Amino acid sequence: MSHLDPHSSAEPRGWDRPDAPAPAPALPWPEPEIDPGQWHRHPAVIPDAYAESPARSRPYADVTAGGDPAAVNGHRDHPDDSEYPTAQLEPVRDVGPVRDVGPVRDVEPEPEPARPSGRRQRGRRRAGADRPPSQQPVPSRAGRNLPAAIAVGVGLGALIVVPLFFYPPAFVMVVAAAVGVGIWEMARAVRRSGAHPPLVPLIAGGVLTVGLAWFSGPDALSLGLLVTVLGTMVWRLGDGPRGFQRDLTAATLIAVYVPFLAGFAALLAAPEDGQWRVLVTLAAVVLSDTGGYAAGVSFGKHPMAPSVSPKKSWEGFAGSVTAAALGSALLLWLFLDVAPWWGALFGVAISGAAVLGDLAESMIKRDLGVKDMSNLLPGHGGLMDRLDSILFALPTAYLLLAVFVPVLE
């Protein structure tokens, strides 16, 4: 039997009334027997959100005046409170008069300090009250650790120049070792694009290409490239047809880019004056890089190829060409007896080829989504990050020196 409604007559409601119509379907509000349009007549089911002061008159004050703690929100607590959900709510109490604090001003909340996301890098620790933050080395404006870069560059130069003058076959071995490391770095980088060029035939063919160029000349260099590509193709056939074209294309790119271009170093070193040919070529590349770095850091304002290499500027390129032209004019005149103006032309060509090679590798790295080919050399990245400009300069130097200083049979 339904409870008595304290706001209406004592007549039963719902199905207790005789001849009552069928009950309406359940409604989504708390009291299914009350129509939403009649809520103003049944305040018992509406929470008293804006309670008034005890000094003022309240609805149903006669119910709560007796001090019955069971009376909540103007009605007595029934044995079954499930029909009156708001009976479980605590009434809003008066907190006293409200002081006038003046107009409210908009105050921006103080931003919370940003927390570092992810894991800390190796070698770094959190700073605290009793320990200061770790001091990290500040890179140069060109983005390098300059002392480490200079030390590694000097070491690489000594590794090339010393065997070049004292035992040329050892220089060829150094070139072959550099080719093997460069092929490994390139194959490791192109795997990010989904290609998987076979590493074993590429390294074996690259070393063979350099050796053939040293012993038999330019024709053998081309033959070594052909053997490398064919050997890679046959090796890759063992892995099935899936991705064959993609892997073979990546392998061919690596075979041309690293061992074939590096083989021109062996061709330069093969004649009797080969050590001077290699020396003036490497010196022109170093002068180009050094002049471009100095001019770019000091005066660089106009980007040369911002979508490929944002740090290269036209001012740096002008510094590269100027330094390489002046230095090559002097070096070729001293060591190879070439007229200074031909030496300057040699320097301009070497500088252009070096910058082009640097941009080509930057484009490859940007396409693969890598910053450096590896972290093998501190301050330089990978070995290919140092060979990029030299690889394009070697065939340029070989062709120009074959014209300026012909090799006598």
FIVORO-149434 format. One record per residue (C-alpha): x, y, z. Coordinates in steps of 0.05 Angstrom, whole numbers, plus 5000, padded with zeros to 4 digits. Layout:
- u / v / w
- X / Y / Z .
...
//
This chain:
- u / v / w
- 5000 / 5000 / 5000 .
- 5027 / 5068 / 4982 .
- 5048 / 5118 / 5035 .
- 5005 / 5178 / 5050 .
- 5024 / 5240 / 5013 .
- 5035 / 5295 / 5065 .
- 5016 / 5349 / 5014 .
- 4949 / 5322 / 4993 .
- 4890 / 5286 / 5021 .
- 4893 / 5219 / 5056 .
- 4862 / 5184 / 4997 .
- 4905 / 5126 / 4972 .
- 4940 / 5134 / 4906 .
- 4965 / 5088 / 4852 .
- 4935 / 5019 / 4843 .
- 4904 / 5022 / 4914 .
- 4849 / 5067 / 4887 .
- 4788 / 5030 / 4862 .
- 4781 / 5027 / 4788 .
- 4848 / 5060 / 4778 .
- 4875 / 5062 / 4707 .
- 4936 / 5023 / 4687 .
- 5000 / 5052 / 4714 .
- 5040 / 5096 / 4666 .
- 5108 / 5072 / 4643 .
- 5168 / 5087 / 4687 .
- 5197 / 5157 / 4680 .
- 5270 / 5175 / 4686 .
- 5260 / 5224 / 4745 .
- 5265 / 5202 / 4818 .
- 5190 / 5199 / 4834 .
- 5154 / 5160 / 4779 .
- 5085 / 5176 / 4807 .
- 5094 / 5252 / 4802 .
- 5088 / 5289 / 4737 .
- 5146 / 5337 / 4723 .
- 5097 / 5393 / 4713 .
- 5074 / 5384 / 4786 .
- 5142 / 5387 / 4819 .
- 5126 / 5455 / 4848 .
- 5072 / 5422 / 4889 .
- 5118 / 5369 / 4917 .
- 5180 / 5402 / 4944 .
- 5198 / 5340 / 4982 .
- 5231 / 5310 / 4921 .
- 5272 / 5373 / 4903 .
- 5336 / 5386 / 4942 .
- 5334 / 5451 / 4982 .
- 5394 / 5480 / 4947 .
- 5383 / 5552 / 4970 .
- 5366 / 5545 / 5044 .
- 5342 / 5607 / 5081 .
- 5364 / 5634 / 5149 .
- 5330 / 5604 / 5210 .
- 5302 / 5673 / 5227 .
- 5259 / 5671 / 5165 .
- 5197 / 5629 / 5157 .
- 5206 / 5562 / 5124 .
- 5158 / 5516 / 5090 .
- 5137 / 5461 / 5136 .
- 5169 / 5494 / 5196 .
- 5117 / 5461 / 5240 .
- 5146 / 5394 / 5221 .
- 5218 / 5411 / 5241 .
- 5202 / 5456 / 5299 .
- 5192 / 5397 / 5345 .
- 5265 / 5381 / 5339 .
- 5253 / 5314 / 5308 .
- 5319 / 5295 / 5277 .
- 5284 / 5249 / 5228 .
- 5254 / 5308 / 5191 .
- 5296 / 5326 / 5131 .
- 5280 / 5378 / 5078 .
- 5210 / 5389 / 5102 .
- 5184 / 5318 / 5110 .
- 5192 / 5261 / 5159 .
- 5237 / 5204 / 5144 .
- 5196 / 5145 / 5121 .
- 5214 / 5073 / 5136 .
- 5233 / 5063 / 5064 .
- 5273 / 5123 / 5038 .
- 5282 / 5093 / 4969 .
- 5219 / 5131 / 4946 .
- 5249 / 5197 / 4968 .
- 5322 / 5201 / 4945 .
- 5330 / 5272 / 4969 .
- 5316 / 5250 / 5040 .
- 5387 / 5225 / 5043 .
- 5415 / 5295 / 5030 .
- 5440 / 5337 / 5088 .
- 5404 / 5404 / 5093 .
- 5443 / 5467 / 5077 .
- 5461 / 5503 / 5141 .
- 5465 / 5578 / 5152 .
- 5537 / 5602 / 5158 .
- 5520 / 5672 / 5182 .
- 5519 / 5740 / 5148 .
- 5562 / 5749 / 5085 .
- 5612 / 5805 / 5086 .
- 5618 / 5852 / 5027 .
- 5689 / 5845 / 5000 .
- 5680 / 5891 / 4941 .
- 5678 / 5875 / 4868 .
- 5707 / 5808 / 4847 .
- 5769 / 5814 / 4805 .
- 5791 / 5762 / 4755 .
- 5854 / 5730 / 4781 .
- 5891 / 5683 / 4736 .
- 5912 / 5620 / 4771 .
- 5986 / 5609 / 4779 .
- 6009 / 5558 / 4727 .
- 6036 / 5493 / 4755 .
- 6108 / 5478 / 4738 .
- 6115 / 5430 / 4680 .
- 6138 / 5361 / 4700 .
- 6189 / 5326 / 4656 .
- 6158 / 5272 / 4615 .
- 6188 / 5205 / 4600 .
- 6251 / 5174 / 4628 .
- 6313 / 5214 / 4645 .
- 6371 / 5210 / 4598 .
- 6430 / 5168 / 4619 .
- 6479 / 5206 / 4662 .
- 6428 / 5258 / 4685 .
- 6398 / 5263 / 4755 .
- 6342 / 5303 / 4787 .
- 6362 / 5367 / 4821 .
- 6343 / 5378 / 4894 .
- 6354 / 5425 / 4951 .
- 6419 / 5391 / 4970 .
- 6446 / 5377 / 4901 .
- 6448 / 5425 / 4841 .
- 6428 / 5404 / 4771 .
- 6479 / 5370 / 4728 .
- 6518 / 5416 / 4682 .
- 6509 / 5394 / 4610 .
- 6559 / 5415 / 4556 .
- 6532 / 5472 / 4515 .
- 6538 / 5458 / 4441 .
- 6564 / 5509 / 4392 .
- 6520 / 5551 / 4348 .
- 6528 / 5500 / 4293 .
- 6499 / 5446 / 4339 .
- 6564 / 5408 / 4351 .
- 6609 / 5393 / 4410 .
- 6666 / 5433 / 4380 .
- 6725 / 5407 / 4422 .
- 6705 / 5334 / 4410 .
- 6694 / 5348 / 4336 .
- 6763 / 5379 / 4329 .
- 6797 / 5321 / 4366 .
- 6761 / 5268 / 4325 .
- 6777 / 5305 / 4260 .
- 6851 / 5309 / 4277 .
- 6852 / 5235 / 4294 .
- 6818 / 5216 / 4229 .
- 6866 / 5260 / 4189 .
- 6926 / 5226 / 4222 .
- 6897 / 5158 / 4208 .
- 6894 / 5175 / 4134 .
- 6956 / 5217 / 4123 .
- 7007 / 5174 / 4161 .
- 6997 / 5109 / 4121 .
- 6988 / 5150 / 4057 .
- 7060 / 5175 / 4060 .
- 7094 / 5117 / 4093 .
- 7058 / 5055 / 4066 .
- 7005 / 5067 / 4012 .
- 6976 / 4997 / 4015 .
- 6958 / 5010 / 4087 .
- 6920 / 5072 / 4064 .
- 6879 / 5027 / 4017 .
- 6864 / 4983 / 4077 .
- 6840 / 5043 / 4116 .
- 6795 / 5062 / 4058 .
- 6767 / 4991 / 4054 .
- 6753 / 4992 / 4129 .
- 6718 / 5059 / 4123 .
- 6676 / 5031 / 4066 .
- 6655 / 4972 / 4109 .
- 6634 / 5018 / 4167 .
- 6598 / 5065 / 4119 .
- 6559 / 5007 / 4088 .
- 6538 / 4983 / 4157 .
- 6514 / 5052 / 4176 .
- 6475 / 5061 / 4112 .
- 6442 / 4992 / 4116 .
- 6424 / 5005 / 4188 .
- 6393 / 5072 / 4171 .
- 6352 / 5050 / 4111 .
- 6319 / 4995 / 4153 .
- 6277 / 5051 / 4183 .
- 6241 / 5055 / 4115 .
- 6225 / 4981 / 4115 .
- 6281 / 4960 / 4067 .
- 6329 / 4905 / 4088 .
- 6389 / 4904 / 4041 .
- 6434 / 4843 / 4052 .
- 6495 / 4866 / 4092 .
- 6545 / 4810 / 4078 .
- 6549 / 4815 / 4002 .
- 6549 / 4891 / 4006 .
- 6609 / 4894 / 4053 .
- 6646 / 4839 / 4015 .
- 6633 / 4873 / 3948 .
- 6652 / 4941 / 3975 .
- 6720 / 4917 / 3999 .
- 6730 / 4881 / 3932 .
- 6713 / 4945 / 3894 .
- 6766 / 4986 / 3930 .
- 6818 / 4932 / 3920 .
- 6804 / 4926 / 3846 .
- 6809 / 5001 / 3837 .
- 6877 / 5002 / 3871 .
- 6906 / 4945 / 3830 .
- 6873 / 4953 / 3762 .
- 6847 / 5023 / 3753 .
- 6780 / 5054 / 3733 .
- 6754 / 4995 / 3692 .
- 6763 / 4949 / 3751 .
- 6726 / 4999 / 3795 .
- 6665 / 4994 / 3749 .
- 6672 / 4918 / 3749 .
- 6673 / 4917 / 3824 .
- 6607 / 4956 / 3827 .
- 6575 / 4908 / 3778 .
- 6598 / 4847 / 3818 .
- 6572 / 4878 / 3883 .
- 6503 / 4891 / 3854 .
- 6497 / 4822 / 3822 .
- 6522 / 4787 / 3885 .
- 6471 / 4825 / 3927 .
- 6416 / 4806 / 3879 .
- 6433 / 4732 / 3882 .
- 6439 / 4733 / 3958 .
- 6372 / 4768 / 3965 .
- 6336 / 4716 / 3922 .
- 6344 / 4667 / 3979 .
- 6296 / 4707 / 4022 .
- 6237 / 4702 / 3974 .
- 6202 / 4750 / 3928 .
- 6169 / 4793 / 3982 .
- 6201 / 4862 / 3983 .
- 6254 / 4841 / 3932 .
- 6251 / 4904 / 3890 .
- 6253 / 4950 / 3950 .
- 6312 / 4915 / 3982 .
- 6351 / 4911 / 3916 .
- 6340 / 4985 / 3903 .
- 6367 / 5003 / 3973 .
- 6427 / 4957 / 3962 .
- 6443 / 4988 / 3895 .
- 6440 / 5058 / 3925 .
- 6488 / 5037 / 3980 .
- 6536 / 5003 / 3931 .
- 6541 / 5065 / 3887 .
- 6541 / 5116 / 3943 .
- 6594 / 5085 / 3988 .
- 6644 / 5036 / 3956 .
- 6641 / 5061 / 3884 .
- 6653 / 5134 / 3903 .
- 6704 / 5115 / 3956 .
- 6741 / 5074 / 3904 .
- 6765 / 5139 / 3871 .
- 6809 / 5150 / 3932 .
- 6847 / 5087 / 3912 .
- 6851 / 5114 / 3840 .
- 6880 / 5180 / 3865 .
- 6932 / 5145 / 3908 .
- 6955 / 5095 / 3854 .
- 7004 / 5140 / 3814 .
- 7074 / 5158 / 3839 .
- 7051 / 5226 / 3863 .
- 6986 / 5197 / 3889 .
- 6998 / 5219 / 3961 .
- 6999 / 5292 / 3939 .
- 6935 / 5283 / 3897 .
- 6899 / 5254 / 3957 .
- 6928 / 5307 / 4003 .
- 6906 / 5367 / 3961 .
- 6837 / 5336 / 3953 .
- 6827 / 5325 / 4028 .
- 6856 / 5394 / 4043 .
- 6806 / 5427 / 3995 .
- 6748 / 5391 / 4029 .
- 6773 / 5410 / 4099 .
- 6782 / 5483 / 4077 .
- 6712 / 5483 / 4047 .
- 6681 / 5456 / 4111 .
- 6721 / 5502 / 4156 .
- 6708 / 5565 / 4114 .
- 6634 / 5548 / 4109 .
- 6629 / 5537 / 4184 .
- 6664 / 5602 / 4202 .
- 6626 / 5644 / 4152 .
- 6559 / 5611 / 4169 .
- 6567 / 5622 / 4244 .
- 6591 / 5694 / 4236 .
- 6549 / 5720 / 4178 .
- 6497 / 5667 / 4160 .
- 6428 / 5698 / 4151 .
- 6399 / 5671 / 4086 .
- 6384 / 5596 / 4086 .
- 6410 / 5558 / 4027 .
- 6363 / 5498 / 4030 .
- 6319 / 5505 / 4091 .
- 6277 / 5444 / 4074 .
- 6339 / 5399 / 4070 .
- 6392 / 5430 / 4116 .
- 6366 / 5491 / 4156 .
- 6436 / 5509 / 4182 .
- 6468 / 5519 / 4115 .
- 6467 / 5591 / 4089 .
- 6490 / 5625 / 4026 .
- 6540 / 5665 / 4067 .
- 6570 / 5599 / 4091 .
- 6572 / 5572 / 4019 .
- 6610 / 5635 / 3998 .
- 6659 / 5623 / 4055 .
- 6668 / 5551 / 4033 .
- 6683 / 5569 / 3960 .
- 6731 / 5626 / 3979 .
- 6771 / 5585 / 4029 .
- 6776 / 5524 / 3983 .
- 6796 / 5566 / 3922 .
- 6851 / 5605 / 3958 .
- 6879 / 5544 / 3993 .
- 6877 / 5499 / 3931 .
- 6911 / 5552 / 3888 .
- 6969 / 5551 / 3937 .
- 6972 / 5476 / 3949 .
- 6968 / 5454 / 3876 .
- 7022 / 5505 / 3857 .
- 7068 / 5480 / 3913 .
- 7058 / 5404 / 3907 .
- 7036 / 5390 / 3836 .
- 7063 / 5451 / 3798 .
- 6995 / 5473 / 3774 .
- 6982 / 5546 / 3757 .
- 6946 / 5584 / 3812 .
- 6884 / 5600 / 3771 .
- 6875 / 5526 / 3754 .
- 6885 / 5511 / 3827 .
- 6831 / 5561 / 3846 .
- 6784 / 5529 / 3795 .
- 6799 / 5462 / 3827 .
- 6782 / 5490 / 3895 .
- 6716 / 5519 / 3871 .
- 6696 / 5453 / 3839 .
- 6715 / 5412 / 3901 .
- 6677 / 5460 / 3946 .
- 6614 / 5455 / 3903 .
- 6619 / 5379 / 3902 .
- 6630 / 5376 / 3978 .
- 6569 / 5420 / 3993 .
- 6528 / 5380 / 3943 .
- 6548 / 5315 / 3978 .
- 6531 / 5344 / 4046 .
- 6462 / 5365 / 4021 .
- 6451 / 5296 / 3989 .
- 6463 / 5260 / 4054 .
- 6421 / 5310 / 4092 .
- 6364 / 5295 / 4044 .
- 6372 / 5220 / 4055 .
- 6373 / 5229 / 4131 .
- 6312 / 5274 / 4130 .
- 6275 / 5224 / 4087 .
- 6293 / 5168 / 4135 .
- 6278 / 5210 / 4196 .
- 6347 / 5206 / 4229 .
- 6392 / 5261 / 4254 .
- 6458 / 5223 / 4247 .
- 6476 / 5158 / 4213 .
- 6502 / 5133 / 4280 .
- 6536 / 5158 / 4343 .
- 6603 / 5126 / 4328 .
- 6645 / 5190 / 4327 .
- 6635 / 5241 / 4385 .
- 6619 / 5310 / 4358 .
- 6609 / 5283 / 4287 .
- 6555 / 5230 / 4291 .
- 6571 / 5172 / 4245 .
- 6628 / 5160 / 4198 .
- 6582 / 5173 / 4138 .
- 6568 / 5242 / 4168 .
- 6642 / 5257 / 4155 .
- 6649 / 5221 / 4089 .
- 6588 / 5253 / 4057 .
- 6626 / 5313 / 4028 .
- 6690 / 5273 / 4014 .
- 6654 / 5220 / 3973 .
- 6627 / 5270 / 3923 .
- 6694 / 5307 / 3921 .
- 6736 / 5245 / 3904 .
- 6711 / 5233 / 3832 .
- 6711 / 5308 / 3819 .
- 6784 / 5313 / 3840 .
- 6803 / 5251 / 3800 .
- 6774 / 5279 / 3736 .
- 6803 / 5349 / 3744 .
- 6873 / 5325 / 3764 .
- 6873 / 5277 / 3705 .
- 6867 / 5340 / 3662 .
- 6912 / 5387 / 3701 .
- 6966 / 5336 / 3718 .
- 6962 / 5278 / 3669 .
- 6990 / 5212 / 3693 .
- 7049 / 5189 / 3650 .
- 7050 / 5115 / 3634 .
//
